Amino acid sequence: MTSDSAIGSGPVSIAAQGSFAVGGTIATRDGSFDPRDPMNPRGQTLHGDHARLSFQIPPSARPLPLLFWHGWWSDSSCWDTTPDGREGFRTLFLRRGFPVYLLDQARRGSAGKTTAAAPVPAEPNEQWFFNQFRLGVWPDLYENAQFSAEPGAAEQFFRAMVPDTGPLDAEVIVAAASAAVDRIGDLVLVTHSHAGGFGWSTVLRNRKVRAVVSIEPGSGFVFPEDELPDAMPSSNGTLEPVPVSAREFRALTQVPIVVYYGDNIPSEPTEIAGRDNWRVRQAMARIWVDTINRHGGDATFVSLPERGVRGNTHFAFSDLNNHEIADQITTFLAEKNLD
């Protein structure tokens, strides 16, 4: 499935690389550990609820690293090789000189060690995801879809999905991510989908986030508690705004923010839940951006098809035109003097 053209433009130089865990908690069982009874939990510890990161830093790196944060049912591998075998954002941005950090959020992927148990779902759900992530309406891709039609691409896409190993706890997730920001230092946060709302919460608590690039944020839109927009019903459920204090919200006005949405998002209600879902999320994002700017901030809403970039799915960073999406982000960073 991988061709010479998919490999990229020659070798990638890396000055440093590695991985680490950060944040989290330690659970300790009362009693004394007995080496003659090693499976008894008494006196034993459990390290969990941390984030885990891998990183690569190119020679002569740009000053601000990019921290990439995956969305729902994904882990950090979503930024690596695309489902059809091309270079993902990790390598595309390394080639552009950025230090790249990939995060697995607490209780997901390589950070799956949790201090709280939860059942891991095992029911078939992939056709629902196909629609929800706007590849098309199962079994057909959208006519203009930028997702590869190669048979092996869907196979790789479905097998890359990663469930949570513990309860989805926003405080646990954001605390670990904020610890990662503290460890790395000043950076640009790049979020996808469900990480969008967690990303805003990270900005509220950590001033080392110098800017946010958010690809199709799907939830967690925070507003001043006395300026909440109406909830937005859809055939996929109702999207609610999240109230925060005016003081907390002010943090979002202190950093440049850009949000990107792709194609095949309807403007009118539809019974196809996977499409209607994004109608209300995009509408809420427009109101959210306007609210930030009304408070003196610097937020930008980008509809990719309105810019002539068409066919993108919910995973624009791994679509066939992901280099064009990388160009959009690189231009934004340059315009904001963040490169």
ZARO-880236 format. One record per residue (C-alpha): residue in one letter; y, x, z. Coordinates in steps of 0.2 Angstrom, whole numbers, always signed. Layout:
BEGIN
@rest->a	Y->Y	X->X	Z->Z
...
***
This chain:
BEGIN
@rest->m	Y->+0	X->+0	Z->+0
@rest->t	Y->+12	X->+15	Z->+3
@rest->s	Y->+18	X->+23	Z->-13
@rest->d	Y->+28	X->+39	Z->-15
@rest->s	Y->+44	X->+28	Z->-17
@rest->a	Y->+41	X->+20	Z->+0
@rest->i	Y->+40	X->+37	Z->+9
@rest->g	Y->+59	X->+41	Z->+8
@rest->s	Y->+70	X->+55	Z->+1
@rest->g	Y->+61	X->+70	Z->+8
@rest->p	Y->+57	X->+77	Z->+25
@rest->v	Y->+66	X->+71	Z->+40
@rest->s	Y->+73	X->+85	Z->+52
@rest->i	Y->+71	X->+82	Z->+71
@rest->a	Y->+79	X->+93	Z->+84
@rest->a	Y->+71	X->+84	Z->+99
@rest->q	Y->+59	X->+69	Z->+102
@rest->g	Y->+49	X->+62	Z->+117
@rest->s	Y->+47	X->+46	Z->+127
@rest->f	Y->+50	X->+41	Z->+145
@rest->a	Y->+49	X->+26	Z->+157
@rest->v	Y->+64	X->+20	Z->+166
@rest->g	Y->+68	X->+7	Z->+179
@rest->g	Y->+55	X->-4	Z->+186
@rest->t	Y->+48	X->-7	Z->+204
@rest->i	Y->+34	X->-1	Z->+215
@rest->a	Y->+22	X->-14	Z->+223
@rest->t	Y->+13	X->-8	Z->+238
@rest->r	Y->-2	X->-16	Z->+247
@rest->d	Y->-2	X->-15	Z->+266
@rest->g	Y->-16	X->-5	Z->+274
@rest->s	Y->-23	X->+13	Z->+271
@rest->f	Y->-31	X->+19	Z->+255
@rest->d	Y->-49	X->+23	Z->+258
@rest->p	Y->-56	X->+35	Z->+245
@rest->r	Y->-74	X->+29	Z->+249
@rest->d	Y->-69	X->+11	Z->+244
@rest->p	Y->-57	X->+15	Z->+229
@rest->m	Y->-57	X->-2	Z->+221
@rest->n	Y->-50	X->-10	Z->+237
@rest->p	Y->-31	X->-12	Z->+234
@rest->r	Y->-27	X->-9	Z->+252
@rest->g	Y->-14	X->+5	Z->+254
@rest->q	Y->-12	X->+7	Z->+235
@rest->t	Y->+3	X->+6	Z->+224
@rest->l	Y->+7	X->-2	Z->+207
@rest->h	Y->+22	X->+5	Z->+196
@rest->g	Y->+28	X->-9	Z->+185
@rest->d	Y->+42	X->-19	Z->+177
@rest->h	Y->+50	X->-3	Z->+169
@rest->a	Y->+56	X->-1	Z->+151
@rest->r	Y->+48	X->+12	Z->+140
@rest->l	Y->+57	X->+22	Z->+127
@rest->s	Y->+54	X->+34	Z->+113
@rest->f	Y->+67	X->+44	Z->+105
@rest->q	Y->+71	X->+56	Z->+91
@rest->i	Y->+87	X->+66	Z->+89
@rest->p	Y->+91	X->+75	Z->+72
@rest->p	Y->+100	X->+91	Z->+71
@rest->s	Y->+119	X->+90	Z->+71
@rest->a	Y->+118	X->+73	Z->+78
@rest->r	Y->+132	X->+60	Z->+78
@rest->p	Y->+139	X->+58	Z->+96
@rest->l	Y->+134	X->+40	Z->+100
@rest->p	Y->+115	X->+36	Z->+100
@rest->l	Y->+108	X->+20	Z->+94
@rest->l	Y->+97	X->+10	Z->+106
@rest->f	Y->+86	X->-2	Z->+97
@rest->w	Y->+79	X->-17	Z->+106
@rest->h	Y->+66	X->-28	Z->+98
@rest->g	Y->+65	X->-47	Z->+99
@rest->w	Y->+52	X->-60	Z->+105
@rest->w	Y->+34	X->-56	Z->+101
@rest->s	Y->+39	X->-39	Z->+95
@rest->d	Y->+39	X->-22	Z->+102
@rest->s	Y->+48	X->-6	Z->+97
@rest->s	Y->+36	X->-3	Z->+83
@rest->c	Y->+46	X->-16	Z->+73
@rest->w	Y->+59	X->-3	Z->+69
@rest->d	Y->+46	X->+9	Z->+62
@rest->t	Y->+37	X->+8	Z->+46
@rest->t	Y->+39	X->-9	Z->+37
@rest->p	Y->+25	X->-21	Z->+35
@rest->d	Y->+24	X->-16	Z->+16
@rest->g	Y->+24	X->+3	Z->+21
@rest->r	Y->+42	X->+8	Z->+18
@rest->e	Y->+54	X->+17	Z->+30
@rest->g	Y->+61	X->+6	Z->+44
@rest->f	Y->+77	X->+8	Z->+54
@rest->r	Y->+71	X->+22	Z->+65
@rest->t	Y->+70	X->+34	Z->+50
@rest->l	Y->+84	X->+26	Z->+40
@rest->f	Y->+96	X->+30	Z->+54
@rest->l	Y->+89	X->+47	Z->+58
@rest->r	Y->+92	X->+51	Z->+40
@rest->r	Y->+110	X->+46	Z->+43
@rest->g	Y->+112	X->+58	Z->+58
@rest->f	Y->+111	X->+46	Z->+72
@rest->p	Y->+100	X->+49	Z->+88
@rest->v	Y->+88	X->+35	Z->+89
@rest->y	Y->+80	X->+27	Z->+104
@rest->l	Y->+67	X->+13	Z->+103
@rest->l	Y->+65	X->+2	Z->+118
@rest->d	Y->+50	X->-8	Z->+124
@rest->q	Y->+56	X->-21	Z->+136
@rest->a	Y->+48	X->-23	Z->+153
@rest->r	Y->+31	X->-32	Z->+152
@rest->r	Y->+30	X->-29	Z->+133
@rest->g	Y->+21	X->-17	Z->+122
@rest->s	Y->+20	X->+1	Z->+130
@rest->a	Y->+30	X->-6	Z->+145
@rest->g	Y->+16	X->-19	Z->+148
@rest->k	Y->+12	X->-14	Z->+166
@rest->t	Y->+18	X->-28	Z->+176
@rest->t	Y->+19	X->-32	Z->+195
@rest->a	Y->+17	X->-51	Z->+192
@rest->a	Y->+3	X->-58	Z->+182
@rest->a	Y->+4	X->-71	Z->+169
@rest->p	Y->-9	X->-78	Z->+156
@rest->v	Y->-8	X->-69	Z->+139
@rest->p	Y->-9	X->-83	Z->+126
@rest->a	Y->-23	X->-82	Z->+114
@rest->e	Y->-21	X->-98	Z->+103
@rest->p	Y->-18	X->-97	Z->+85
@rest->n	Y->+0	X->-98	Z->+81
@rest->e	Y->+4	X->-87	Z->+66
@rest->q	Y->+8	X->-101	Z->+53
@rest->w	Y->+21	X->-107	Z->+66
@rest->f	Y->+29	X->-89	Z->+66
@rest->f	Y->+29	X->-88	Z->+47
@rest->n	Y->+41	X->-103	Z->+47
@rest->q	Y->+50	X->-99	Z->+63
@rest->f	Y->+54	X->-81	Z->+57
@rest->r	Y->+60	X->-88	Z->+40
@rest->l	Y->+48	X->-79	Z->+28
@rest->g	Y->+46	X->-96	Z->+20
@rest->v	Y->+37	X->-113	Z->+23
@rest->w	Y->+19	X->-109	Z->+25
@rest->p	Y->+10	X->-104	Z->+15
@rest->d	Y->+24	X->-100	Z->+2
@rest->l	Y->+37	X->-87	Z->+4
@rest->y	Y->+55	X->-93	Z->+0
@rest->e	Y->+59	X->-90	Z->-19
@rest->n	Y->+72	X->-77	Z->-15
@rest->a	Y->+63	X->-70	Z->+1
@rest->q	Y->+66	X->-51	Z->+4
@rest->f	Y->+49	X->-51	Z->+12
@rest->s	Y->+35	X->-42	Z->+2
@rest->a	Y->+23	X->-53	Z->-7
@rest->e	Y->+10	X->-39	Z->-6
@rest->p	Y->-6	X->-46	Z->+2
@rest->g	Y->-7	X->-33	Z->+15
@rest->a	Y->+11	X->-35	Z->+21
@rest->a	Y->+8	X->-52	Z->+29
@rest->e	Y->-8	X->-44	Z->+37
@rest->q	Y->+2	X->-30	Z->+45
@rest->f	Y->+16	X->-42	Z->+50
@rest->f	Y->+5	X->-54	Z->+60
@rest->r	Y->-5	X->-39	Z->+68
@rest->a	Y->+12	X->-32	Z->+74
@rest->m	Y->+15	X->-46	Z->+86
@rest->v	Y->+15	X->-42	Z->+104
@rest->p	Y->+14	X->-55	Z->+119
@rest->d	Y->+21	X->-53	Z->+136
@rest->t	Y->+9	X->-46	Z->+149
@rest->g	Y->+19	X->-55	Z->+164
@rest->p	Y->+32	X->-68	Z->+166
@rest->l	Y->+47	X->-68	Z->+155
@rest->d	Y->+60	X->-63	Z->+169
@rest->a	Y->+78	X->-60	Z->+162
@rest->e	Y->+83	X->-50	Z->+178
@rest->v	Y->+68	X->-39	Z->+177
@rest->i	Y->+71	X->-36	Z->+158
@rest->v	Y->+89	X->-33	Z->+159
@rest->a	Y->+88	X->-22	Z->+175
@rest->a	Y->+76	X->-10	Z->+166
@rest->a	Y->+86	X->-10	Z->+150
@rest->s	Y->+102	X->-6	Z->+160
@rest->a	Y->+93	X->+8	Z->+168
@rest->a	Y->+88	X->+15	Z->+151
@rest->v	Y->+107	X->+14	Z->+146
@rest->d	Y->+111	X->+24	Z->+162
@rest->r	Y->+98	X->+37	Z->+157
@rest->i	Y->+104	X->+39	Z->+139
@rest->g	Y->+123	X->+38	Z->+142
@rest->d	Y->+136	X->+30	Z->+131
@rest->l	Y->+128	X->+22	Z->+116
@rest->v	Y->+128	X->+8	Z->+103
@rest->l	Y->+115	X->-6	Z->+107
@rest->v	Y->+106	X->-14	Z->+92
@rest->t	Y->+97	X->-30	Z->+97
@rest->h	Y->+86	X->-42	Z->+87
@rest->s	Y->+83	X->-61	Z->+90
@rest->h	Y->+78	X->-64	Z->+108
@rest->a	Y->+85	X->-48	Z->+114
@rest->g	Y->+103	X->-54	Z->+109
@rest->g	Y->+105	X->-64	Z->+125
@rest->f	Y->+98	X->-50	Z->+135
@rest->g	Y->+110	X->-38	Z->+126
@rest->w	Y->+125	X->-48	Z->+131
@rest->s	Y->+119	X->-48	Z->+149
@rest->t	Y->+117	X->-29	Z->+148
@rest->v	Y->+135	X->-27	Z->+142
@rest->l	Y->+141	X->-37	Z->+157
@rest->r	Y->+133	X->-25	Z->+169
@rest->n	Y->+134	X->-8	Z->+161
@rest->r	Y->+150	X->-1	Z->+153
@rest->k	Y->+141	X->+13	Z->+144
@rest->v	Y->+137	X->+1	Z->+130
@rest->r	Y->+151	X->+5	Z->+118
@rest->a	Y->+147	X->-8	Z->+105
@rest->v	Y->+133	X->-21	Z->+100
@rest->v	Y->+125	X->-24	Z->+84
@rest->s	Y->+115	X->-40	Z->+85
@rest->i	Y->+103	X->-45	Z->+71
@rest->e	Y->+101	X->-64	Z->+72
@rest->p	Y->+103	X->-67	Z->+90
@rest->g	Y->+93	X->-82	Z->+95
@rest->s	Y->+98	X->-87	Z->+113
@rest->g	Y->+107	X->-83	Z->+128
@rest->f	Y->+125	X->-85	Z->+121
@rest->v	Y->+136	X->-83	Z->+136
@rest->f	Y->+153	X->-92	Z->+138
@rest->p	Y->+166	X->-94	Z->+152
@rest->e	Y->+160	X->-107	Z->+163
@rest->d	Y->+175	X->-118	Z->+160
@rest->e	Y->+174	X->-116	Z->+141
@rest->l	Y->+156	X->-122	Z->+137
@rest->p	Y->+153	X->-129	Z->+120
@rest->d	Y->+141	X->-144	Z->+118
@rest->a	Y->+123	X->-141	Z->+118
@rest->m	Y->+115	X->-142	Z->+100
@rest->p	Y->+100	X->-152	Z->+97
@rest->s	Y->+88	X->-148	Z->+83
@rest->s	Y->+70	X->-152	Z->+78
@rest->n	Y->+65	X->-136	Z->+87
@rest->g	Y->+73	X->-141	Z->+103
@rest->t	Y->+90	X->-140	Z->+111
@rest->l	Y->+100	X->-124	Z->+112
@rest->e	Y->+111	X->-123	Z->+128
@rest->p	Y->+126	X->-112	Z->+131
@rest->v	Y->+124	X->-100	Z->+146
@rest->p	Y->+139	X->-101	Z->+159
@rest->v	Y->+146	X->-85	Z->+166
@rest->s	Y->+162	X->-82	Z->+176
@rest->a	Y->+178	X->-78	Z->+166
@rest->r	Y->+178	X->-61	Z->+174
@rest->e	Y->+160	X->-57	Z->+168
@rest->f	Y->+164	X->-64	Z->+151
@rest->r	Y->+179	X->-52	Z->+149
@rest->a	Y->+167	X->-37	Z->+147
@rest->l	Y->+162	X->-44	Z->+130
@rest->t	Y->+180	X->-43	Z->+125
@rest->q	Y->+180	X->-24	Z->+128
@rest->v	Y->+168	X->-18	Z->+115
@rest->p	Y->+166	X->-21	Z->+96
@rest->i	Y->+152	X->-33	Z->+92
@rest->v	Y->+145	X->-39	Z->+76
@rest->v	Y->+131	X->-52	Z->+73
@rest->y	Y->+122	X->-54	Z->+56
@rest->y	Y->+112	X->-69	Z->+50
@rest->g	Y->+101	X->-69	Z->+34
@rest->d	Y->+97	X->-82	Z->+21
@rest->n	Y->+88	X->-99	Z->+20
@rest->i	Y->+97	X->-106	Z->+35
@rest->p	Y->+101	X->-125	Z->+32
@rest->s	Y->+118	X->-132	Z->+35
@rest->e	Y->+111	X->-150	Z->+38
@rest->p	Y->+97	X->-155	Z->+50
@rest->t	Y->+80	X->-154	Z->+44
@rest->e	Y->+63	X->-159	Z->+51
@rest->i	Y->+56	X->-141	Z->+47
@rest->a	Y->+58	X->-134	Z->+65
@rest->g	Y->+57	X->-116	Z->+59
@rest->r	Y->+73	X->-119	Z->+48
@rest->d	Y->+82	X->-131	Z->+60
@rest->n	Y->+80	X->-119	Z->+74
@rest->w	Y->+92	X->-106	Z->+65
@rest->r	Y->+104	X->-120	Z->+60
@rest->v	Y->+110	X->-122	Z->+78
@rest->r	Y->+108	X->-104	Z->+83
@rest->q	Y->+119	X->-98	Z->+69
@rest->a	Y->+132	X->-112	Z->+73
@rest->m	Y->+132	X->-107	Z->+91
@rest->a	Y->+135	X->-89	Z->+86
@rest->r	Y->+150	X->-94	Z->+76
@rest->i	Y->+158	X->-103	Z->+91
@rest->w	Y->+153	X->-88	Z->+102
@rest->v	Y->+162	X->-75	Z->+91
@rest->d	Y->+177	X->-86	Z->+90
@rest->t	Y->+178	X->-88	Z->+109
@rest->i	Y->+177	X->-69	Z->+111
@rest->n	Y->+191	X->-66	Z->+99
@rest->r	Y->+201	X->-80	Z->+107
@rest->h	Y->+200	X->-70	Z->+123
@rest->g	Y->+206	X->-54	Z->+114
@rest->g	Y->+190	X->-47	Z->+109
@rest->d	Y->+183	X->-39	Z->+93
@rest->a	Y->+168	X->-49	Z->+87
@rest->t	Y->+163	X->-51	Z->+69
@rest->f	Y->+151	X->-65	Z->+62
@rest->v	Y->+142	X->-59	Z->+46
@rest->s	Y->+133	X->-71	Z->+35
@rest->l	Y->+123	X->-59	Z->+23
@rest->p	Y->+122	X->-72	Z->+9
@rest->e	Y->+141	X->-75	Z->+10
@rest->r	Y->+142	X->-56	Z->+7
@rest->g	Y->+131	X->-57	Z->-8
@rest->v	Y->+116	X->-50	Z->+1
@rest->r	Y->+103	X->-63	Z->-2
@rest->g	Y->+85	X->-68	Z->+3
@rest->n	Y->+84	X->-60	Z->+20
@rest->t	Y->+72	X->-66	Z->+33
@rest->h	Y->+74	X->-66	Z->+52
@rest->f	Y->+68	X->-48	Z->+51
@rest->a	Y->+82	X->-41	Z->+40
@rest->f	Y->+79	X->-23	Z->+46
@rest->s	Y->+61	X->-23	Z->+38
@rest->d	Y->+65	X->-33	Z->+23
@rest->l	Y->+63	X->-26	Z->+5
@rest->n	Y->+82	X->-23	Z->+6
@rest->n	Y->+83	X->-15	Z->+23
@rest->h	Y->+93	X->+0	Z->+16
@rest->e	Y->+107	X->-12	Z->+12
@rest->i	Y->+107	X->-19	Z->+29
@rest->a	Y->+108	X->-2	Z->+36
@rest->d	Y->+123	X->+1	Z->+25
@rest->q	Y->+131	X->-14	Z->+32
@rest->i	Y->+129	X->-8	Z->+50
@rest->t	Y->+134	X->+10	Z->+45
@rest->t	Y->+150	X->+4	Z->+38
@rest->f	Y->+153	X->-7	Z->+53
@rest->l	Y->+151	X->+8	Z->+65
@rest->a	Y->+163	X->+19	Z->+54
@rest->e	Y->+176	X->+5	Z->+54
@rest->k	Y->+175	X->+5	Z->+73
@rest->n	Y->+176	X->+24	Z->+74
@rest->l	Y->+158	X->+24	Z->+82
@rest->d	Y->+150	X->+36	Z->+70
***
